[in-house]
Amino acid sequence: MKYCNISLTTLLLAPLVTLNGAKVTKPPTRPNILFILADDLGQRDIGIYGSSFYETPNIDRLARDGAIFTNAYAAASICSPTRSSILTGQYPARTHNTEYFGGPNGFDKGIPTDYLPSRDGRFILSWTNHSRFPLLPAPYLECLSASHTTLAETLKAEGYRTMHAGKWHLGPEGSWPEDHGFDVNRGGHSSGGPYGGEKYFSPYGNPRLTNGPEGEHIADRLAEECSKFMEANKDKPFYISLWFYDVHTPIMARPELIKKYEAKRLKLGLKPAFISEPPQQVRQIQEHAVYAAMVETMDNAVGQVLAKLDELGLRENTIVIFTSDNGGLSTSSDGSPTSNLPFRAGKGWLYEGGLREPLLISYPPLVKPGTVINTPVISTDFYPTLLDFVGIPQNPQQTLDGISFVPLFRNRKIKRSQLFWHYPHYSNQGGKPSGAIREGDWKLIEWFEDGRLELYNLAVDIGEQDNLTRKYPDKVKDLHEKLVTWRKNTQAIMPDPNPNSKTR
């Protein structure tokens, strides 16, 4: 059995056992994994990334204890596709999980739909009668296919105890965490938000989470459940997906915390400001008191599970990851509670505001405190990276679009030239069917309605304001050809013209 990334201290402290009269060193257990995923949290919603209004001391601690990534991306600008990419290591274009599950005509809306047959689920064709859209959004598979070997299943096969806590949103019953390799499920089911009962507060109305005391917050409860799981499995390797419902809508928090940030907003003299990102308005200043209270509530829950790791003496042998599933919600369609500046737009868009994520990783034997990594990485990378971290070889028969970024912690480079995105839908937040590619500092966006292209140099234009298509036609041609080739290789599904459209 292969063991890697073991510190000298760990080896020296490992207990001795006797085999045929000889003393040998017992190999330590593989590292534990605590994967913390926020929902709809933008990179700039974290103190260490520059927020001066929201307070995140526990999350910031992870950056001081480990590595902070400045160019970390979600594989999609909305939730379900990114979650699928984490568990499969594949681009949503390849898995056909390109829209949020239970979408415009999905299983949680109760609206009649047209379906296309598929092998292990159903492809859903949405918005067929909406004449205001020039395109028919592409069909998509609205469940995490059983044909995938998920990250949880791979780790479980290698002796890990596995737990999912929190938001799932990867399909209807029959495609819940327990169907994809998780031994324990606390709170994960079909819904994309805490929409049952008292929503973020008990009683939850959640089919996979018993109610707590009246007024209990779901973030605190999930942290408690994870702490119990760690206690029960402290002597064996475990993998926990702590996927918060925070800070997804509905925007709500404890009254005392809201008052705290209302006072802070007043003291700082902050007032709302918006600019136009047609068809939406985009918030430009972080000053939403309720949202700030939600961020602090989540941060406190992160602190609770980190404290439990310390109490159990497990921090040294636990890989802790903190990230988010898409950019911050900044557009007016859902209340626009946050700002992603200096990034453009937010959730639902392929501009940086919809894709750029916080990513913090702590693992003392390998990751030096205060490490800053500028190399672009994406959520498809977590699967091979975690296998690399714990010494499990990749299955050569399994397709993984991601690559391990463990070499970055050893001051080495990773061999990848491009990152890709495919979103053939209309988002609730104003985004339209589009695709994108990043290569080096260059980023190209293709809009599917009219074929319009936008080219940006992110090194000098992080806000994506200066479209350079006319200045660099050769670069546009090169990147667009690579994007089209990638779509062919992943068998990405494109939208079709809408025969009922009145906008053409």
C-alpha positions as CSV (number, residue, x, y, z in Angstrom):
1,M,0.0,0.0,0.0
2,K,1.3,3.4,-1.0
3,Y,1.6,6.2,1.6
4,C,2.6,9.7,0.7
5,N,3.0,13.2,2.1
6,I,3.8,11.8,5.6
7,S,5.8,14.2,7.8
8,L,8.9,13.0,9.8
9,T,7.1,13.9,13.0
10,T,4.2,11.7,12.1
11,L,6.5,8.7,11.4
12,L,8.4,9.2,14.6
13,L,5.3,9.2,16.7
14,A,3.7,6.2,15.0
15,P,3.2,3.3,17.4
16,L,5.5,0.2,17.2
17,V,4.1,-3.3,16.7
18,T,5.8,-6.7,16.9
19,L,6.0,-9.0,13.9
20,N,7.8,-12.3,14.3
21,G,9.7,-10.8,17.3
22,A,10.9,-7.8,15.3
23,K,9.8,-4.2,16.0
24,V,8.4,-2.4,12.9
25,T,6.8,0.9,12.5
26,K,3.0,0.8,11.9
27,P,2.1,3.0,9.0
28,P,-0.1,6.0,9.9
29,T,-3.6,6.1,8.5
30,R,-4.2,8.0,5.3
31,P,-5.1,11.7,5.7
32,N,-8.6,12.6,6.6
33,I,-10.5,14.9,4.2
34,L,-12.8,17.8,5.2
35,F,-14.2,19.4,2.1
36,I,-16.1,22.6,2.9
37,L,-18.2,24.0,0.1
38,A,-20.1,27.3,0.4
39,D,-23.1,28.0,-1.8
40,D,-23.1,31.2,-3.9
41,L,-20.2,32.7,-2.0
42,G,-18.0,34.9,-4.2
43,Q,-14.3,35.1,-3.8
44,R,-14.5,38.7,-2.5
45,D,-16.9,37.7,0.2
46,I,-14.0,36.5,2.3
47,G,-11.9,38.8,4.5
48,I,-8.6,37.4,3.3
49,Y,-9.6,38.1,-0.3
50,G,-10.4,41.7,0.5
51,S,-13.8,42.1,2.0
52,S,-13.9,44.8,4.6
53,F,-17.6,44.5,5.5
54,Y,-18.1,40.8,6.0
55,E,-16.2,39.1,8.8
56,T,-14.7,35.6,8.3
57,P,-12.0,35.1,10.9
58,N,-12.2,31.3,10.9
59,I,-12.1,31.0,7.1
60,D,-9.2,33.5,7.1
61,R,-7.4,31.2,9.5
62,L,-7.2,28.5,6.8
63,A,-5.3,30.9,4.6
64,R,-2.8,31.7,7.3
65,D,-2.4,28.0,8.1
66,G,-2.1,26.8,4.5
67,A,-2.5,28.0,0.9
68,I,-4.6,30.7,-0.7
69,F,-5.4,30.4,-4.4
70,T,-5.9,33.6,-6.4
71,N,-7.1,32.0,-9.7
72,A,-9.4,29.3,-8.5
73,Y,-12.5,28.6,-10.7
74,A,-15.8,26.8,-10.5
75,A,-16.6,24.6,-13.5
76,A,-19.9,26.5,-13.9
77,S,-21.5,29.7,-12.9
78,I,-24.3,27.9,-11.1
79,C,-24.5,25.3,-8.5
80,S,-25.4,21.7,-9.7
81,P,-22.9,21.6,-12.6
82,T,-20.0,22.6,-10.3
83,R,-21.1,20.0,-7.7
84,S,-21.2,17.4,-10.3
85,S,-17.7,18.3,-11.5
86,I,-16.3,17.9,-8.0
87,L,-17.7,14.4,-7.5
88,T,-16.9,13.2,-11.1
89,G,-13.7,15.1,-12.0
90,Q,-15.4,15.9,-15.3
91,Y,-16.5,19.0,-17.0
92,P,-20.3,19.5,-16.9
93,A,-20.3,19.6,-20.7
94,R,-19.1,16.0,-20.7
95,T,-21.6,14.8,-18.0
96,H,-24.4,16.9,-19.6
97,N,-25.1,18.4,-16.1
98,T,-25.0,21.9,-17.5
99,E,-28.0,23.4,-15.8
100,Y,-29.1,23.5,-12.1
101,F,-31.1,20.4,-11.4
102,G,-34.8,20.8,-11.2
103,G,-34.3,23.8,-13.4
104,P,-36.8,25.9,-15.4
105,N,-39.0,22.8,-16.1
106,G,-37.4,20.5,-13.6
107,F,-38.6,18.0,-10.9
108,D,-39.1,20.7,-8.2
109,K,-41.2,23.0,-10.3
110,G,-44.1,20.7,-11.4
111,I,-44.2,22.1,-14.9
112,P,-45.0,19.8,-17.9
113,T,-41.9,19.2,-20.0
114,D,-40.6,17.5,-23.1
115,Y,-38.1,14.7,-22.5
116,L,-35.5,12.9,-24.5
117,P,-34.6,9.3,-23.5
118,S,-31.3,8.7,-21.8
119,R,-29.5,5.7,-20.4
120,D,-29.9,6.2,-16.7
121,G,-32.2,9.2,-16.2
122,R,-33.9,11.7,-18.4
123,F,-32.8,14.6,-20.5
124,I,-35.0,17.6,-19.9
125,L,-35.7,20.1,-22.6
126,S,-36.7,23.3,-21.0
127,W,-38.5,26.6,-22.0
128,T,-39.9,25.2,-25.3
129,N,-42.7,27.7,-25.4
130,H,-41.0,30.9,-24.4
131,S,-41.1,33.1,-27.5
132,R,-38.9,35.8,-25.9
133,F,-35.8,33.6,-26.2
134,P,-33.9,33.3,-29.5
135,L,-32.6,29.9,-28.6
136,L,-34.0,26.7,-27.1
137,P,-31.7,25.9,-24.2
138,A,-29.8,22.6,-24.6
139,P,-31.2,19.4,-23.1
140,Y,-29.4,18.4,-19.9
141,L,-29.3,15.4,-17.6
142,E,-30.9,16.4,-14.3
143,C,-29.3,13.8,-12.1
144,L,-25.8,12.6,-11.2
145,S,-25.5,9.6,-13.4
146,A,-25.1,6.2,-11.6
147,S,-22.5,5.4,-14.3
148,H,-20.0,7.6,-12.7
149,T,-17.6,6.4,-10.0
150,T,-17.7,9.4,-7.6
151,L,-14.9,10.7,-5.4
152,A,-16.8,9.3,-2.4
153,E,-17.1,5.9,-4.0
154,T,-13.4,5.8,-4.8
155,L,-12.4,6.8,-1.3
156,K,-15.0,4.4,0.3
157,A,-13.5,1.5,-1.6
158,E,-10.1,2.4,-0.1
159,G,-11.3,2.2,3.4
160,Y,-12.6,5.7,4.0
161,R,-15.7,6.4,6.1
162,T,-17.7,8.9,4.1
163,M,-20.2,11.6,5.1
164,H,-22.2,14.2,3.3
165,A,-23.7,17.1,5.3
166,G,-25.7,19.9,3.8
167,K,-26.8,20.9,0.3
168,W,-26.7,18.2,-2.4
169,H,-28.9,19.3,-5.3
170,L,-27.7,16.5,-7.6
171,G,-31.0,14.9,-8.5
172,P,-34.2,13.5,-7.2
173,E,-34.5,10.7,-4.7
174,G,-32.6,7.7,-5.9
175,S,-29.7,10.1,-6.7
176,W,-29.0,11.4,-3.2
177,P,-25.7,11.2,-1.3
178,E,-26.3,7.6,0.0
179,D,-26.7,6.5,-3.7
180,H,-23.3,7.9,-4.6
181,G,-20.9,6.5,-2.0
182,F,-21.7,8.3,1.2
183,D,-22.2,6.2,4.3
184,V,-24.0,9.0,6.2
185,N,-26.2,11.8,4.8
186,R,-27.3,14.7,7.0
187,G,-29.4,17.2,5.1
188,G,-28.6,16.3,1.4
189,H,-31.6,15.9,-0.9
190,S,-33.1,17.3,-4.1
191,S,-33.6,20.9,-3.1
192,G,-31.3,23.7,-4.2
193,G,-31.9,25.6,-1.0
194,P,-33.4,25.4,2.6
195,Y,-36.9,25.8,1.3
196,G,-38.9,23.6,3.8
197,G,-40.2,24.4,7.2
198,E,-38.6,27.5,8.7
199,K,-36.0,27.4,6.0
200,Y,-32.6,28.1,7.6
201,F,-34.0,27.5,11.1
202,S,-35.5,24.5,12.7
203,P,-38.0,22.9,12.1
204,Y,-36.3,22.4,8.7
205,G,-38.7,20.3,6.7
206,N,-35.7,18.4,5.4
207,P,-36.2,14.7,4.6
208,R,-32.6,13.9,5.5
209,L,-32.2,16.1,8.7
210,T,-34.2,15.7,11.9
211,N,-35.4,18.9,13.5
212,G,-33.5,20.4,16.3
213,P,-34.5,22.8,19.0
214,E,-36.8,25.6,17.7
215,G,-34.6,28.4,16.3
216,E,-31.5,26.2,15.7
217,H,-29.6,27.3,12.6
218,I,-28.9,24.7,9.9
219,A,-25.2,25.7,9.6
220,D,-24.7,25.1,13.3
221,R,-26.5,21.8,13.1
222,L,-24.4,20.6,10.2
223,A,-21.2,21.5,12.0
224,E,-22.5,19.6,15.0
225,E,-23.3,16.5,12.9
226,C,-19.8,16.6,11.3
227,S,-18.2,16.9,14.7
228,K,-20.0,13.8,15.9
229,F,-18.9,11.9,12.8
230,M,-15.3,12.9,13.3
231,E,-15.5,11.8,17.0
232,A,-16.9,8.4,16.0
233,N,-14.3,7.9,13.2
234,K,-11.2,9.5,14.7
235,D,-9.3,6.2,14.5
236,K,-9.9,5.6,10.8
237,P,-9.6,7.8,7.7
238,F,-12.8,9.8,6.9
239,Y,-14.0,12.0,4.1
240,I,-16.6,14.6,4.9
241,S,-18.3,16.8,2.4
242,L,-19.6,19.8,4.5
243,W,-21.6,21.6,1.8
244,F,-23.4,24.5,3.4
245,Y,-26.7,25.8,2.3
246,D,-25.3,29.3,3.1
247,V,-25.3,31.8,1.6
248,H,-28.0,30.8,-1.0
249,T,-31.4,32.5,-1.0
250,P,-33.6,33.0,1.0
251,I,-31.5,35.8,2.4
252,M,-32.2,35.5,6.1
253,A,-30.2,35.5,9.4
254,R,-30.5,35.9,13.2
255,P,-31.9,39.3,14.2
256,E,-29.0,40.1,16.5
257,L,-26.4,39.6,13.8
258,I,-28.4,41.6,11.3
259,K,-28.4,44.5,13.8
260,K,-24.7,44.2,14.2
261,Y,-24.1,44.8,10.5
262,E,-26.8,47.4,10.2
263,A,-24.8,49.4,12.7
264,K,-21.5,48.7,10.9
265,R,-23.0,49.8,7.6
266,L,-24.2,53.1,9.2
267,K,-20.8,53.6,10.9
268,L,-18.9,53.1,7.6
269,G,-21.4,55.3,5.7
270,L,-22.1,52.6,3.1
271,K,-25.0,52.9,0.7
272,P,-26.2,50.7,-2.2
273,A,-24.8,51.3,-5.6
274,F,-25.6,49.5,-8.9
275,I,-24.5,49.5,-12.5
276,S,-26.3,48.0,-15.6
277,E,-25.4,44.5,-16.9
278,P,-28.3,44.1,-19.3
279,P,-30.8,42.7,-18.6
280,Q,-29.9,43.1,-14.9
281,Q,-28.5,45.6,-12.4
282,V,-25.3,44.6,-10.5
283,R,-24.5,45.6,-7.0
284,Q,-21.2,47.5,-6.6
285,I,-20.7,47.8,-2.9
286,Q,-20.8,45.1,-0.1
287,E,-23.2,46.6,2.5
288,H,-26.1,44.1,2.7
289,A,-26.5,43.6,6.5
290,V,-28.5,40.3,6.2
291,Y,-26.1,38.8,3.8
292,A,-23.2,39.8,6.0
293,A,-24.9,38.1,8.9
294,M,-25.3,34.9,6.8
295,V,-21.6,35.0,6.0
296,E,-20.6,35.3,9.7
297,T,-23.0,32.4,10.6
298,M,-21.3,30.2,8.1
299,D,-17.9,31.3,9.3
300,N,-18.8,30.4,12.9
301,A,-19.8,26.9,11.8
302,V,-16.5,26.5,10.0
303,G,-14.8,27.5,13.2
304,Q,-16.8,24.8,15.1
305,V,-15.6,22.0,12.9
306,L,-12.0,23.2,12.8
307,A,-12.1,23.4,16.6
308,K,-13.3,19.8,16.7
309,L,-10.3,18.7,14.6
310,D,-8.0,20.4,17.0
311,E,-9.7,18.9,20.0
312,L,-9.3,15.4,18.5
313,G,-5.7,16.0,17.5
314,L,-6.6,15.4,13.9
315,R,-5.5,18.7,12.3
316,E,-2.0,17.4,11.4
317,N,-3.4,14.5,9.4
318,T,-6.5,16.2,7.8
319,I,-6.7,17.9,4.4
320,V,-9.1,20.9,4.8
321,I,-10.5,22.5,1.7
322,F,-12.7,25.6,1.6
323,T,-14.2,26.8,-1.7
324,S,-17.6,27.8,-3.3
325,D,-19.7,26.4,-6.1
326,N,-20.1,29.7,-8.2
327,G,-19.6,33.4,-7.9
328,G,-21.5,35.7,-5.6
329,L,-25.1,36.6,-6.3
330,S,-24.8,40.2,-7.5
331,T,-27.7,40.7,-9.9
332,S,-31.1,42.2,-9.1
333,S,-33.2,39.1,-10.1
334,D,-32.5,37.6,-6.7
335,G,-32.0,40.6,-4.5
336,S,-28.4,41.1,-5.5
337,P,-27.1,40.7,-1.9
338,T,-23.3,41.0,-2.7
339,S,-20.8,42.6,-4.9
340,N,-17.9,40.8,-6.7
341,L,-15.9,43.8,-7.6
342,P,-13.4,44.1,-9.2
343,F,-14.8,41.1,-11.1
344,R,-17.6,41.6,-13.6
345,A,-21.2,40.4,-13.0
346,G,-21.8,37.3,-10.8
347,K,-23.7,34.0,-10.5
348,G,-25.2,32.9,-13.8
349,W,-22.6,34.6,-15.9
350,L,-19.3,33.5,-17.5
351,Y,-17.5,36.7,-16.6
352,E,-15.1,36.4,-13.7
353,G,-17.7,37.4,-11.1
354,G,-19.6,34.2,-11.9
355,L,-16.7,31.8,-11.9
356,R,-13.8,33.0,-9.7
357,E,-13.9,31.3,-6.3
358,P,-12.2,31.4,-2.9
359,L,-10.0,28.4,-2.5
360,L,-8.1,27.7,0.7
361,I,-6.3,24.4,1.5
362,S,-4.7,23.4,4.8
363,Y,-2.6,20.3,5.2
364,P,0.4,20.7,7.6
365,P,2.7,17.9,6.3
366,L,2.8,19.4,2.8
367,V,1.2,22.8,2.5
368,K,3.3,25.6,4.1
369,P,1.5,28.3,6.0
370,G,1.0,31.5,4.0
371,T,1.5,29.8,0.6
372,V,0.0,31.9,-2.2
373,I,-0.7,30.1,-5.5
374,N,-1.5,32.1,-8.7
375,T,-1.8,29.1,-11.1
376,P,-5.3,28.7,-12.4
377,V,-7.2,25.6,-11.1
378,I,-10.8,24.5,-11.5
379,S,-13.3,22.4,-9.6
380,T,-12.7,19.4,-11.8
381,D,-9.2,19.2,-10.3
382,F,-10.4,18.3,-6.8
383,Y,-11.0,14.6,-7.6
384,P,-7.4,13.8,-8.9
385,T,-5.8,16.2,-6.5
386,L,-7.4,14.4,-3.4
387,L,-6.4,11.0,-4.8
388,D,-2.9,12.3,-5.2
389,F,-2.9,13.8,-1.7
390,V,-3.8,10.5,-0.1
391,G,-1.9,8.1,-2.3
392,I,-4.7,6.4,-4.3
393,P,-3.8,5.9,-8.0
394,Q,-6.3,7.0,-10.6
395,N,-8.2,4.3,-12.5
396,P,-6.8,4.3,-16.0
397,Q,-10.3,3.4,-17.3
398,Q,-11.9,6.4,-15.7
399,T,-12.1,9.7,-17.6
400,L,-11.0,12.7,-15.5
401,D,-10.9,16.1,-17.1
402,G,-9.2,17.6,-14.0
403,I,-5.6,17.2,-13.1
404,S,-3.8,17.1,-9.7
405,F,-2.4,20.4,-8.5
406,V,-0.4,18.7,-5.7
407,P,2.8,19.5,-7.6
408,L,2.1,23.2,-6.9
409,F,2.8,22.6,-3.2
410,R,6.2,21.3,-4.2
411,N,7.1,24.4,-6.2
412,R,6.5,22.5,-9.5
413,K,4.3,23.4,-12.4
414,I,1.2,21.5,-13.7
415,K,0.8,20.6,-17.3
416,R,-2.3,22.2,-18.6
417,S,-2.9,25.0,-21.2
418,Q,-6.6,25.8,-21.1
419,L,-9.7,25.9,-18.9
420,F,-13.2,25.6,-20.4
421,W,-16.8,26.5,-19.6
422,H,-20.1,25.6,-21.3
423,Y,-23.4,27.1,-20.3
424,P,-26.0,26.5,-23.1
425,H,-28.9,28.0,-21.0
426,Y,-30.5,31.2,-19.8
427,S,-29.8,31.9,-16.1
428,N,-32.1,33.4,-13.6
429,Q,-29.5,36.0,-13.0
430,G,-29.4,37.3,-16.6
431,G,-26.7,35.3,-18.1
432,K,-27.3,33.9,-21.6
433,P,-26.1,30.8,-23.5
434,S,-22.4,31.0,-23.8
435,G,-19.0,29.3,-23.6
436,A,-15.6,30.4,-22.5
437,I,-11.9,29.4,-22.6
438,R,-9.0,30.7,-20.5
439,E,-5.4,30.2,-21.8
440,G,-2.7,32.0,-19.8
441,D,-4.0,35.5,-19.2
442,W,-6.3,35.4,-22.2
443,K,-10.0,34.7,-21.9
444,L,-12.5,34.3,-24.8
445,I,-16.2,34.3,-24.3
446,E,-18.6,33.1,-27.1
447,W,-22.3,34.1,-27.0
448,F,-24.4,31.5,-28.7
449,E,-27.4,33.7,-29.6
450,D,-25.4,35.6,-32.3
451,G,-21.9,34.1,-32.3
452,R,-20.5,37.3,-30.8
453,L,-17.0,36.9,-29.3
454,E,-15.2,38.8,-26.5
455,L,-11.5,38.7,-25.8
456,Y,-9.9,39.9,-22.5
457,N,-6.4,40.0,-21.1
458,L,-7.0,39.2,-17.4
459,A,-3.5,40.3,-16.4
460,V,-4.4,44.0,-17.1
461,D,-8.2,43.9,-17.2
462,I,-9.6,41.7,-14.4
463,G,-12.9,43.5,-14.8
464,E,-13.3,42.4,-18.4
465,Q,-14.1,45.9,-19.8
466,D,-11.8,46.1,-22.8
467,N,-12.9,43.8,-25.5
468,L,-9.7,43.1,-27.6
469,T,-11.2,41.1,-30.5
470,R,-10.4,43.7,-33.1
471,K,-6.9,44.3,-31.8
472,Y,-5.9,40.6,-31.7
473,P,-7.9,38.7,-34.4
474,D,-5.3,35.9,-34.6
475,K,-5.7,35.2,-30.9
476,V,-9.4,35.2,-31.2
477,K,-9.3,32.7,-34.0
478,D,-6.9,30.4,-32.1
479,L,-8.9,30.4,-28.9
480,H,-12.2,30.0,-30.6
481,E,-11.0,27.0,-32.6
482,K,-9.7,25.4,-29.3
483,L,-13.1,26.0,-27.7
484,V,-15.0,24.5,-30.6
485,T,-12.6,21.5,-30.6
486,W,-13.1,21.0,-26.8
487,R,-16.9,21.0,-27.2
488,K,-16.6,18.3,-29.9
489,N,-14.3,16.2,-27.7
490,T,-16.6,16.4,-24.7
491,Q,-19.8,15.9,-26.8
492,A,-21.2,19.1,-25.4
493,I,-24.8,19.7,-26.3
494,M,-25.5,23.1,-28.0
495,P,-28.8,25.1,-27.9
496,D,-31.0,25.1,-31.0
497,P,-32.8,28.0,-32.7
498,N,-36.2,28.6,-31.1
499,P,-38.9,28.3,-33.9
500,N,-41.3,30.2,-31.6
501,S,-39.0,33.1,-31.0
502,K,-40.3,36.6,-31.7
503,T,-36.9,38.2,-31.1
504,R,-35.3,37.2,-34.4
